[in-house]
Amino acid sequence: MTTSTRGPGILSSLLALAERARRGPPAVGLTPADEVWRENKWRLLRYRPTRPREERWRTPILLVPSLINRYYVLDLAPGRSLVEHLVAAGHDVFIIDWGTPADEDRFLTFDDVCHRYLGRAVRKTAAFGPDGVCHVLGYCLGGTLATIYTAAEPDHVASLVALAAPVDFAHGGLLSTWTRSPGFDVGALVDGFGNVPWPLMQASFHLLKPTANLAKLVGVLDRAWDDEFLDGFLVTERWGNDNVSFPGACYRRYIEELYQGNALVAGTMRLGGKPARLDAIDCPLLAVTFEHDHIVPVASAAALLEHVSSPDKDRLHLRGGHVGAVVSKKAATGLWPQLSRWWAVRDTDAARGLTDDDADEACAPAAPGSTIAP
């Protein structure tokens, strides 16, 4: 197959795409894992370690994906998996698979999801570590949920990483503008649909960049001869079109209190009857923002640092977009090793059991174009 940087003509590109289509959709979520807890539709997975106990880091890590996206975005494919990278670096990694809500889940409340379900996942993960705590990373809406939970229930949270997570919804971009407009009746939406359908939400995200699909089509035709590019594109598109509907009652409060009321920044958020104030967060904290994130603007995600009380807080700012910066091959030399390093230097030195070479690998220096700054 040709390796020309320009690639073949349109006919050859179409034939290459047809040949690739015959092989079926790409496999996803391939890092071996075991289910350690299941409740209603969600489950908690623990990835199988590849190092002996004495060569692993002390504190387990819980990954919290967005409630409306499949968890395997963080374990997309070999070479494109944050999970795979962390397991290889000696971390004990857990993840929430939110599952698929059914009609009866329209009555799930925000407290059910963020307090009961997420709380259970935190406690179960923490119990696998010797200190009864775990590091928590939340991605996108998962980061918002993790932030709210940590603010209300900090006992089992060793540290918090908010990965492209909206916090200040007054700076939430077009999504904030739309949800605050007089014509957006969240009550009517939930009453009419029950669970908010994923195609409706996906259409909203497409409207943020109306020409994105056309640009992707042009890019695919231009590089259909490039198997590596095509495999990466198809696996990302499989995830991008495998979405989850939003439980109705949970969605109503999410919109009313966060998008419309900006309750986190206002200091009025409550969870399980307890205040969930950002200034109550005092654990080590890392806020990750992306320069070209059109879903969670930098100002919305970076605001977290202004409101917490953590003496140990950092911001990691990277080039790239909301999804690409997390799953691209560039993440293997940028985002992923920097996350591993951030957790590693906050582990217990006497108990981590790694050689100097292993520690150096886990604590790789920052990639060009990225910054970690207090």
C-alpha positions in Angstrom: 0.0 0.0 0.0 1.3 3.4 -0.9 2.9 5.6 1.8 2.8 8.8 -0.1 1.8 11.7 2.1 -0.7 12.9 -0.5 -2.4 9.5 -0.8 -4.3 8.1 -3.9 -7.2 9.6 -5.7 -10.9 9.7 -4.6 -11.7 6.3 -6.2 -8.8 4.6 -4.5 -9.8 6.2 -1.2 -13.3 4.9 -1.5 -12.1 1.4 -2.4 -9.8 1.5 0.7 -12.7 2.5 2.9 -14.8 -0.3 1.5 -12.1 -2.8 2.2 -11.8 -1.5 5.7 -15.5 -1.7 6.2 -15.5 -5.4 5.4 -13.4 -6.0 8.5 -16.1 -4.7 10.8 -16.0 -2.1 13.6 -12.8 -1.8 15.6 -12.5 -3.5 19.0 -12.6 -1.2 22.0 -11.9 -1.5 25.7 -9.4 -4.3 25.4 -7.4 -3.9 28.6 -8.2 -6.9 30.8 -10.5 -6.1 33.7 -12.8 -7.7 36.3 -16.1 -6.6 37.6 -15.8 -6.0 41.4 -19.3 -4.4 42.0 -22.6 -4.0 40.2 -25.7 -2.0 41.2 -28.7 -1.2 39.0 -27.2 -0.5 35.6 -23.7 0.6 36.6 -20.7 -1.5 37.5 -17.2 -1.0 38.9 -14.3 -2.5 37.0 -10.8 -3.2 38.2 -8.0 -3.6 35.6 -5.7 -6.6 36.1 -2.2 -5.5 37.1 0.8 -6.3 35.0 3.3 -5.9 37.8 3.7 -7.8 41.1 2.4 -6.2 44.2 5.8 -5.0 45.4 6.3 -3.0 42.1 3.0 -1.2 42.2 2.0 2.2 43.6 0.3 2.3 46.9 -2.9 4.2 46.3 -5.6 3.0 43.8 -7.0 5.3 41.1 -10.8 5.6 40.3 -11.6 6.9 36.9 -15.1 8.6 36.5 -16.2 9.0 32.9 -19.0 11.3 31.8 -22.5 10.0 32.7 -23.6 10.3 29.0 -20.6 8.7 27.3 -19.2 5.1 27.4 -16.4 4.5 29.8 -14.1 3.0 27.3 -13.0 6.4 26.0 -10.3 6.0 28.6 -9.4 2.6 27.3 -10.1 3.1 23.6 -7.6 0.8 22.0 -4.0 -0.5 22.4 -1.7 2.5 22.2 -4.7 4.9 22.6 -5.6 4.0 26.2 -5.0 6.0 29.4 -5.9 2.9 31.3 -3.3 0.7 29.5 -0.6 3.4 30.2 -1.4 3.6 33.9 -1.6 -0.1 34.5 1.8 -0.5 32.7 3.2 2.2 35.0 2.2 0.2 38.1 -1.0 1.9 39.1 -4.0 0.0 40.5 -6.8 1.3 38.2 -10.6 1.2 38.6 -13.3 2.7 36.4 -17.0 3.2 36.5 -19.1 1.9 33.6 -22.4 3.8 34.0 -24.3 1.3 31.8 -27.4 2.1 29.9 -30.4 3.6 31.7 -33.8 2.1 31.1 -37.2 3.7 31.2 -37.5 3.3 35.0 -34.3 5.2 35.5 -36.0 8.5 34.6 -36.6 8.8 38.3 -32.9 8.5 39.3 -32.0 11.7 41.1 -28.7 13.6 41.1 -28.1 12.4 44.6 -28.7 8.8 43.5 -25.9 9.1 40.9 -23.4 11.5 42.5 -23.8 10.5 46.1 -25.0 6.9 46.3 -23.4 5.4 43.1 -20.2 7.4 42.9 -19.9 7.3 46.7 -20.1 3.5 46.5 -17.5 3.4 43.8 -15.1 5.6 45.8 -15.4 3.5 48.9 -15.1 0.2 47.1 -12.0 1.4 45.3 -10.5 2.9 48.5 -10.9 -0.4 50.3 -8.4 -2.1 47.9 -5.7 0.3 49.1 -3.8 0.0 52.4 -4.8 3.5 53.6 -8.6 3.4 52.8 -8.3 6.2 50.2 -8.1 6.5 46.5 -7.1 9.0 43.8 -10.1 10.2 41.8 -10.0 11.4 38.2 -13.2 12.7 36.6 -13.5 13.4 32.9 -15.9 16.0 31.6 -19.3 15.6 33.4 -17.6 12.9 35.4 -15.2 15.5 36.7 -18.1 17.7 37.8 -19.6 14.8 39.6 -16.2 13.9 41.2 -15.7 17.5 42.3 -19.2 17.8 43.9 -18.7 14.4 45.7 -15.3 15.4 47.0 -16.6 18.7 48.3 -19.3 16.9 50.3 -17.6 13.6 51.2 -13.8 14.0 51.3 -12.9 11.2 53.7 -11.9 8.5 51.1 -10.5 10.9 48.4 -6.7 11.1 48.5 -6.5 13.5 45.5 -8.8 14.9 42.8 -8.0 15.3 39.1 -10.6 17.3 37.1 -10.0 16.4 33.5 -11.7 19.0 31.2 -14.5 19.3 33.8 -17.0 22.1 33.7 -17.1 24.0 37.0 -18.0 27.6 36.4 -21.1 27.3 34.2 -21.3 31.0 33.6 -18.3 30.5 31.3 -19.7 27.3 29.7 -19.8 28.6 26.2 -22.7 27.9 23.8 -24.1 25.1 26.0 -24.6 27.6 28.8 -26.2 30.2 26.5 -28.7 27.6 25.2 -29.7 26.2 28.5 -30.2 29.7 30.0 -32.3 30.9 27.1 -36.1 31.5 27.8 -37.0 28.9 25.3 -35.2 26.1 27.0 -37.8 24.4 29.2 -36.0 21.6 31.0 -39.2 20.6 32.9 -41.1 20.1 29.6 -38.1 18.2 28.1 -38.0 15.7 31.0 -41.7 15.4 31.3 -42.0 14.6 27.6 -39.1 12.2 27.2 -38.4 10.8 30.7 -34.7 10.0 30.1 -33.2 12.7 27.8 -32.5 10.8 24.5 -28.8 10.6 23.6 -29.5 11.6 19.9 -31.0 14.9 21.1 -27.9 15.6 23.2 -25.5 14.5 20.4 -27.2 16.9 18.0 -26.6 19.7 20.4 -22.9 18.9 20.5 -22.8 18.7 16.7 -24.2 22.2 16.6 -21.2 23.5 18.6 -19.1 22.9 15.4 -21.6 22.5 12.5 -18.9 21.8 9.9 -17.0 19.2 12.0 -18.5 16.1 10.3 -17.8 17.5 6.8 -14.2 18.3 7.8 -13.9 14.7 9.2 -15.2 13.3 5.9 -12.7 15.3 3.9 -9.9 14.2 6.2 -10.8 10.5 5.9 -11.0 10.6 2.1 -7.6 12.3 2.1 -6.0 9.7 4.3 -8.0 6.5 3.6 -4.7 4.9 2.4 -3.2 5.4 5.9 -4.2 2.3 8.0 -2.9 3.7 11.3 -4.8 6.9 10.9 -8.0 5.1 9.8 -7.9 2.7 12.7 -7.6 5.6 15.1 -10.3 7.6 13.4 -12.7 4.6 13.4 -12.2 3.6 17.0 -12.8 7.2 18.1 -15.9 7.5 15.9 -17.3 4.2 17.3 -17.1 5.7 20.8 -18.4 9.1 19.7 -21.6 7.5 18.3 -22.1 5.1 21.2 -23.7 7.4 23.7 -26.0 7.1 26.7 -29.3 8.8 27.5 -29.4 11.1 30.6 -31.6 9.9 33.5 -34.5 12.5 33.6 -34.7 13.6 37.2 -30.9 13.8 37.4 -30.8 15.9 34.2 -33.4 18.3 35.5 -31.3 19.1 38.6 -28.1 19.2 36.6 -29.4 21.9 34.3 -31.3 23.9 36.9 -28.7 24.0 39.6 -25.4 24.0 37.6 -26.0 25.4 34.1 -28.8 27.8 35.1 -27.9 28.4 38.8 -24.1 28.0 38.7 -24.5 26.5 42.2 -20.9 25.3 42.5 -19.4 28.7 42.1 -22.2 30.3 44.0 -21.6 28.0 47.0 -25.2 26.7 47.1 -24.7 23.2 45.9 -25.8 20.4 48.2 -25.3 16.6 48.0 -27.1 14.0 50.1 -28.3 16.9 52.4 -24.8 18.1 53.0 -23.1 21.3 51.6 -20.9 20.7 48.6 -18.8 23.8 48.7 -15.7 24.1 46.6 -13.8 25.8 49.4 -14.2 22.6 51.4 -11.9 20.7 49.0 -8.4 20.7 50.5 -6.9 17.5 49.0 -4.2 17.6 46.3 -5.9 18.8 43.2 -5.1 19.0 39.5 -7.2 20.8 36.9 -6.6 19.8 33.3 -7.6 22.1 30.5 -7.3 21.9 26.7 -6.6 24.9 24.5 -9.0 24.0 21.7 -11.8 22.4 23.9 -15.1 23.6 22.3 -17.2 21.6 24.8 -15.7 22.7 28.1 -14.1 26.1 27.6 -10.8 26.7 29.5 -12.4 29.4 31.7 -15.0 27.0 32.9 -12.6 24.2 33.9 -9.7 26.4 35.2 -12.1 28.2 37.6 -11.9 25.2 40.0 -8.4 26.3 41.2 -9.8 29.7 42.2 -12.3 28.3 44.7 -10.7 25.3 46.4 -8.7 25.5 49.6 -6.1 22.9 48.6 -2.5 24.0 49.4 -1.3 21.5 46.8 -3.0 22.5 43.5 -1.8 22.6 39.9 -3.1 23.2 36.5 -2.1 21.2 33.4 -2.8 23.0 30.2 -2.4 21.2 26.9 -3.0 21.9 23.2 -5.7 19.8 21.6 -9.5 19.3 21.9 -11.8 17.8 24.4 -11.5 14.2 23.1 -8.4 14.2 20.9 -6.1 15.4 23.6 -7.1 12.4 25.7 -7.1 9.6 23.2 -4.5 10.5 20.5 -1.1 9.0 20.3 0.3 12.3 21.4 -1.3 11.7 24.8 1.2 8.9 25.3 4.0 11.4 25.6 2.0 14.3 27.0 -1.1 13.9 29.1 -0.8 10.3 30.3 2.8 10.3 31.7 2.1 13.7 33.3 -0.9 12.3 35.1 1.1 9.2 36.2 3.9 11.5 37.5 1.4 13.7 39.4 0.0 10.7 41.2 3.4 9.1 41.7 5.0 12.0 43.5 2.1 12.0 45.9 2.4 8.3 46.7 4.1 7.0 49.8 7.8 6.6 48.9 8.5 3.8 51.4 5.7 1.7 50.2 5.7 2.1 46.4 8.4 -0.5 45.7 9.5 0.7 42.3 13.1 0.9 41.1 14.7 4.2 40.2 14.3 3.4 36.5 10.6 2.7 37.0 10.0 5.9 38.9 11.8 7.9 36.3 9.6 6.4 33.6 6.4 7.1 35.5 7.6 10.7 36.2 8.4 11.6 32.6 9.0 15.3 32.0 6.3 17.4 30.5 5.9 17.3 26.7 6.6 20.5 24.6 3.6 22.8 24.5 2.2 21.8 27.9 2.5 23.4 31.3 1.9 22.4 34.9 1.8 25.5 37.0 0.4 26.2 40.5 
